[in-house]
Amino acid sequence: MTCNLCPRNCGAERTETLSGGVCAMPALPVAARAMLHRWEEPCLTGERGAGTVFFSGCNLRCCFCQNAPISQGGTGKPLTVQRLREIFRELIAQGAACLDLVTPTHFTPAILEALGEEPWPVPVVWNSGGYEKPETLRLLEGKVQAYLPDLKYALRETSERSSAAADYFQWASAAILEMFHQTGPYHMEDGLLKSGVLIRHLILPGELENTRRCIDWVAKTFRPGEVLFSLMSQYTPRHGAAGRLARHVTKGEYR
């Protein structure tokens, strides 16, 4: 396929075996790991964990990524659509509270095929960096019950410097609105998220104005009780990081 699934619009030729584009992945899924993951937000993990599939490649390639071997290093195993569907079933059989699809955007057509037409017994969660096209997200309507987008940046200069995506906020804000349009206000049962939007934001050291702008946008855009918000402080400097990204977020910054 000639790929324009994400805002990069790179038009790369991606086939079952040929990799291309910013994500540097073929059209068929490549995944680094599938597991019951206990370290997502509690409303996703339950007692057993989220049934998480970590897809390889990424359209953002952030300079501070904590999973760089997976997102940028090509780590992962090619899968057929049928095998991906089997993995979904295996995770549910192990007691997964949800199907947690991490960095899935560049594999959207194959994931849709793997999900099929019938409903799944647990929520399907689209766990992405937020750099999405609304028109691609519309393909997921009725197949995804909960969205877990990052809202990484509100400041153009920060998104350009960290992810070479000066237009990040333009696309991420529109994507989150499309996600909310599909799910409506979040719905919980017995402490577990069944549907809705949970927005994540990772504080970057020295970038408090970026964080404030992200929080302000959420507060001005949604009424109380419509979306969930997770403010994360676990930024960890990568080897060789320089400047402000060479340190952790302080307690004062998080407070």
C-alpha positions as CSV (number, residue, x, y, z in Angstrom):
1,M,0.0,0.0,0.0
2,T,1.0,3.6,-0.4
3,C,0.7,4.7,3.2
4,N,-0.9,7.9,4.4
5,L,-2.4,6.5,7.5
6,C,-0.9,9.1,9.9
7,P,-0.2,12.9,9.7
8,R,3.3,12.3,8.3
9,N,1.6,11.6,4.9
10,C,4.9,10.1,3.8
11,G,3.4,8.1,1.0
12,A,5.7,5.2,1.6
13,E,5.3,1.9,-0.2
14,R,4.6,-0.7,2.5
15,T,3.8,-4.3,1.6
16,E,3.6,-7.6,3.5
17,T,7.4,-7.8,3.4
18,L,8.6,-4.3,2.4
19,S,9.1,-1.8,5.2
20,G,9.0,2.0,4.6
21,G,8.0,5.4,5.9
22,V,8.7,7.1,9.2
23,C,7.5,4.1,11.1
24,A,9.9,1.9,9.1
25,M,7.5,-1.1,9.2
26,P,5.8,-3.4,6.6
27,A,2.0,-3.5,6.2
28,L,1.6,-6.7,8.2
29,P,2.0,-6.4,12.0
30,V,5.3,-6.6,13.8
31,A,5.1,-7.0,17.6
32,A,7.8,-7.0,20.2
33,R,5.8,-8.6,23.0
34,A,2.3,-9.7,24.1
35,M,1.7,-10.1,27.8
36,L,-0.6,-9.4,30.7
37,H,0.7,-5.9,31.6
38,R,0.2,-4.7,35.2
39,W,1.7,-1.3,34.9
40,E,-1.0,0.6,32.9
41,E,-3.4,2.8,34.7
42,P,-5.4,0.7,37.3
43,C,-8.7,1.1,35.5
44,L,-7.1,-0.8,32.6
45,T,-5.2,-3.5,34.4
46,G,-7.7,-4.9,36.9
47,E,-6.4,-7.8,39.0
48,R,-4.8,-9.8,36.2
49,G,-3.4,-7.1,33.9
50,A,-4.2,-5.5,30.5
51,G,-3.8,-7.9,27.6
52,T,-1.1,-5.8,25.9
53,V,0.4,-6.1,22.5
54,F,3.5,-3.9,22.0
55,F,3.6,-3.2,18.2
56,S,7.0,-2.3,16.7
57,G,7.7,1.0,15.0
58,C,6.2,4.5,15.6
59,N,5.3,7.6,13.6
60,L,6.7,10.0,16.2
61,R,10.1,8.6,17.2
62,C,10.5,10.9,20.1
63,C,14.1,11.6,21.1
64,F,13.3,10.6,24.8
65,C,11.3,7.4,24.0
66,Q,11.7,4.9,26.8
67,N,10.9,2.0,24.4
68,A,13.3,3.0,21.6
69,P,14.4,-0.5,20.7
70,I,10.8,-1.3,19.9
71,S,9.7,2.1,18.5
72,Q,12.8,2.9,16.6
73,G,15.2,-0.1,16.7
74,G,13.1,-2.6,14.7
75,T,12.8,-5.1,17.6
76,G,9.9,-7.4,17.0
77,K,8.5,-10.4,15.3
78,P,6.4,-10.4,12.1
79,L,2.8,-11.7,12.6
80,T,0.1,-12.7,10.2
81,V,-3.4,-11.3,10.8
82,Q,-4.6,-14.8,11.9
83,R,-1.8,-15.1,14.4
84,L,-2.6,-11.6,15.8
85,R,-6.2,-12.7,16.2
86,E,-5.0,-15.8,18.1
87,I,-2.9,-13.7,20.4
88,F,-5.9,-11.6,21.2
89,R,-7.8,-14.7,22.2
90,E,-4.9,-16.1,24.2
91,L,-4.6,-12.9,26.3
92,I,-8.4,-12.9,27.0
93,A,-8.2,-16.6,28.0
94,Q,-5.4,-15.6,30.5
95,G,-7.8,-13.2,32.2
96,A,-6.9,-9.9,30.5
97,A,-9.1,-7.0,31.6
98,C,-8.9,-5.4,28.1
99,L,-7.0,-5.7,24.8
100,D,-4.4,-3.0,25.0
101,L,-3.0,-2.2,21.6
102,V,0.2,-0.1,22.0
103,T,1.4,2.1,19.1
104,P,-1.0,0.5,16.6
105,T,-1.7,3.3,14.1
106,H,0.6,2.2,11.3
107,F,-1.0,-1.3,11.4
108,T,-4.6,-0.1,11.4
109,P,-5.8,-2.1,8.4
110,A,-4.3,-5.4,9.6
111,I,-5.6,-4.8,13.2
112,L,-9.1,-4.1,11.9
113,E,-9.0,-7.4,10.0
114,A,-7.8,-9.2,13.1
115,L,-10.5,-7.8,15.3
116,G,-13.1,-8.9,12.8
117,E,-16.8,-8.1,13.0
118,E,-18.0,-9.7,16.2
119,P,-17.7,-8.0,19.6
120,W,-14.9,-9.0,22.0
121,P,-15.7,-9.9,25.6
122,V,-13.3,-7.2,26.9
123,P,-12.8,-3.6,25.8
124,V,-10.4,-3.0,22.9
125,V,-8.1,-0.1,23.9
126,W,-6.3,2.0,21.2
127,N,-3.1,3.1,23.0
128,S,-1.3,5.6,20.8
129,G,1.0,8.6,20.8
130,G,-1.9,10.9,19.8
131,Y,-0.4,11.8,16.4
132,E,-3.4,10.5,14.5
133,K,-5.6,11.4,11.5
134,P,-9.3,11.7,12.4
135,E,-10.2,9.9,9.1
136,T,-8.0,6.9,10.1
137,L,-9.7,6.8,13.5
138,R,-13.1,6.8,11.9
139,L,-12.3,3.3,10.5
140,L,-12.2,2.1,14.1
141,E,-15.6,3.3,15.1
142,G,-17.5,0.4,16.7
143,K,-14.3,-1.7,16.9
144,V,-12.5,0.2,19.7
145,Q,-14.3,0.9,23.0
146,A,-11.6,2.9,24.8
147,Y,-9.0,5.3,23.6
148,L,-5.7,5.9,25.5
149,P,-4.0,8.8,23.6
150,D,-1.0,10.8,24.7
151,L,-1.3,14.5,24.6
152,K,2.5,15.1,24.5
153,Y,2.8,18.7,23.4
154,A,0.8,21.9,23.1
155,L,3.8,24.0,22.2
156,R,5.0,23.9,18.6
157,E,8.7,24.4,19.4
158,T,8.7,21.5,21.9
159,S,7.0,19.1,19.5
160,E,9.4,20.1,16.7
161,R,12.5,19.7,18.9
162,S,11.5,16.4,20.6
163,S,9.5,14.6,17.8
164,A,10.1,16.5,14.6
165,A,6.4,17.1,14.5
166,A,5.7,20.8,14.7
167,D,2.1,20.1,13.8
168,Y,1.6,17.6,16.7
169,F,-1.0,19.6,18.7
170,Q,-3.1,20.4,15.6
171,W,-3.5,16.7,14.9
172,A,-3.6,15.3,18.4
173,S,-6.3,17.7,19.6
174,A,-8.4,16.9,16.5
175,A,-7.8,13.2,17.1
176,I,-8.9,13.3,20.7
177,L,-12.1,15.1,19.7
178,E,-12.8,12.3,17.2
179,M,-12.1,9.7,19.9
180,F,-14.5,11.4,22.3
181,H,-17.1,11.7,19.5
182,Q,-17.0,7.9,19.1
183,T,-17.1,6.9,22.7
184,G,-18.8,9.7,24.6
185,P,-18.2,10.2,28.3
186,Y,-16.2,7.5,30.0
187,H,-18.0,4.6,31.6
188,M,-16.6,2.5,34.4
189,E,-17.8,-0.8,35.9
190,D,-16.3,-2.2,39.1
191,G,-13.3,0.1,38.8
192,L,-12.5,-0.8,35.2
193,L,-12.8,1.4,32.2
194,K,-15.3,-0.1,29.7
195,S,-15.5,2.8,27.3
196,G,-14.3,6.4,26.9
197,V,-11.1,8.4,26.5
198,L,-8.2,8.4,29.0
199,I,-5.7,11.2,28.0
200,R,-2.1,10.8,29.1
201,H,0.5,13.5,29.5
202,L,4.2,12.9,30.4
203,I,5.8,15.9,32.1
204,L,9.2,16.6,30.5
205,P,11.9,18.3,32.7
206,G,12.0,22.0,32.2
207,E,8.9,22.0,30.0
208,L,6.2,23.1,32.5
209,E,4.6,25.6,30.2
210,N,4.0,22.8,27.7
211,T,2.4,20.7,30.4
212,R,0.2,23.6,31.6
213,R,-1.0,24.3,28.1
214,C,-2.0,20.6,27.7
215,I,-3.9,20.6,30.9
216,D,-5.6,23.9,30.1
217,W,-6.7,22.5,26.7
218,V,-8.3,19.4,28.3
219,A,-10.0,21.5,31.0
220,K,-11.4,24.0,28.5
221,T,-12.5,21.3,26.0
222,F,-14.2,18.8,28.2
223,R,-16.7,19.0,31.1
224,P,-16.0,17.3,34.4
225,G,-16.7,13.6,34.1
226,E,-16.3,13.4,30.4
227,V,-12.7,12.2,30.0
228,L,-10.0,10.8,32.3
229,F,-6.6,12.4,32.6
230,S,-3.3,10.7,33.7
231,L,-0.5,13.1,34.6
232,M,2.8,11.1,34.5
233,S,6.1,12.0,36.2
234,Q,8.2,8.9,35.3
235,Y,10.4,10.5,32.6
236,T,13.7,8.8,32.5
237,P,16.8,10.2,30.7
238,R,18.1,8.1,27.8
239,H,21.8,7.3,27.5
240,G,23.5,10.3,26.0
241,A,20.6,12.7,26.7
242,A,21.7,16.3,26.9
243,G,20.4,19.6,28.3
244,R,17.2,19.6,30.2
245,L,16.4,16.1,29.0
246,A,19.4,14.7,30.9
247,R,17.7,14.8,34.2
248,H,14.5,13.5,35.9
249,V,11.4,15.6,36.6
250,T,11.7,17.0,40.1
251,K,9.0,16.7,42.8
252,G,8.6,20.4,42.6
253,E,7.9,20.3,38.9
254,Y,5.3,17.6,39.3
255,R,3.6,19.4,42.3
